[in-house]
Amino acid sequence: MAKLHTRVKRRLGLAHNLRHKKRSKKTGAKTFKTEESAKKYAESKGIKDYTLSNLKLSEGKKKLKIIKK
């Protein structure tokens, strides 16, 4: 296979090795800033049994994640 420039590989999402395999990027969990928005999202998706987990360590800030039971 022809040699590709690094910028082109990054744009196409290819691996750095010679095989140029497509990289798979994992998406993170959906997070929310307020409890109301998290509850609204859970209701719209039909999630009934869930808990809200705060991913931020400081008490003042919130980054809530929905965890199904």
C-alpha angles and dihedrals in degrees: 000000000000118000114260128208116249093242091055092049091052092048092050093043094239128157121255096242127090095262091066094214117182113259118230113218117203117224119226127237118281110258135192136204097214134039091230093059091047092051091047091052092048091051092048091051093045096245109153106164108054144123129212117235123195111223095190118088097209117082097225098058128061133205105167126197126191114234118192116221 
